[in-house]
Structures are given as C-alpha cells and as structure tokens.
Amino acid sequence: MSNYVDRFNAFDRILHWTVAISFFLLVLSALGLYAHPFFGYFDLFGGPQQGIMVHKAAGVIFFVGWLLLFLRHASDTCRFDADDRKWIAKLGGYLSRKHQEIPQGKFNAGQKLFGIFAIIAALVMGATGYIIWEPTAFERGLTQFALLLHAIFFTLSMVGLIVHVYLATVGNPGTLEGMLYGQVRKSWAKKHASKWFKKVAKS
C-alpha cells in the first residue's frame, strides 16, 4: 500500500509554477522601475524597454494564471468553519511552545487567508497595472493613486510570498512535495490536513 496520497493534479501544478515564475519575473523587472539602485536589473532583459515589456507580459500571465488557480480552489479557500476560526485565534500554533494541531481541510486557515489576500492583490495590481500601462490615457491624480496602490500591494505580496515559501518548506517539511510531485505523505496529510485526508481516504 502506498504511503502517499494525491493532492494536486498536473494542471494545478502547472498553473502554480506558471504563477510563481511570472511573479518572479515581475519582481525582477519591477525593481528597476521602483528603485534607481536596482536599475541595472533591466540588463537581465536586454535593457529598460525590454524589461518593461517583460513586466507587462508577466503581469498578464500572472493575473490570468492566479485567477484560474483561485477559481479552481475557491470552494475550499473561501469556506471557514469553527476549526478554521480556532486556527486563526491561535495563529496556527506557530507562536506557541505547546504546539497543538487543529483539524484542517485541504488548506489550513492561514493558506485560505493568503489565497484570499492574493486574489485581492492580483485584482488590485491588475487594475492599477492597466492604468499604469497607458498613464497618459487617465487623469494624473488617478495614475498617481494607481502607482501608490500598485507599490503597496507589491510590497505586501512580497511579504506574503516570503512567509508562504518559508511555511511550505522549512516551516512544514513535506508540504512542497504536493506541488512538485502531486502527492504528499499520508503522515503529512494526517498531521496538517486531517479532515481532508479522511475524505480522500473514504473515496
């Protein structure tokens, strides 16, 4: 009997890594736009003009990819129960010495909150990015406000990404296997997603 259980199919994994790669390209190309000391990063793309084009293209791919990924898992992400509220109240137990695993579904409450924030950030950055794309087509005040919102949500997204990567690797070993191979160990599932595992085991 296998020690693994299926968690993500190939399409989900392709979407996830497409979003991840496009976000990485957005970060590299954005540094040259927002901070003069990082202007040299444009050389990675062949110059400022090419860097801006990469930023625009990656932005479209990121927006569409994340929207599809969110919609595919919206039923799991947007539903909170008593266990989720308990998880949030205890911050997942990460700040407690007496760690207590709280029963969770396919995604824990923290992942759900991150997913909801990420789709809001994608929508805001997509809308503001559209305005910034052709700044002269809009009023100056609107363009400046769009630039401010774009920068704020970019910064928040970077913080969220760092936390997401840490918890998916060092913080919770075995989590990344789901997005790399599509499967996770049953021991991991019982510990981190016990309610989801019970449903999967019955099917």
Beta strands, then each sheet from edge to edge (+ up, - down):
strand 1: 4-6
strand 2: 183-185
sheet 1: 1+ 2-
end
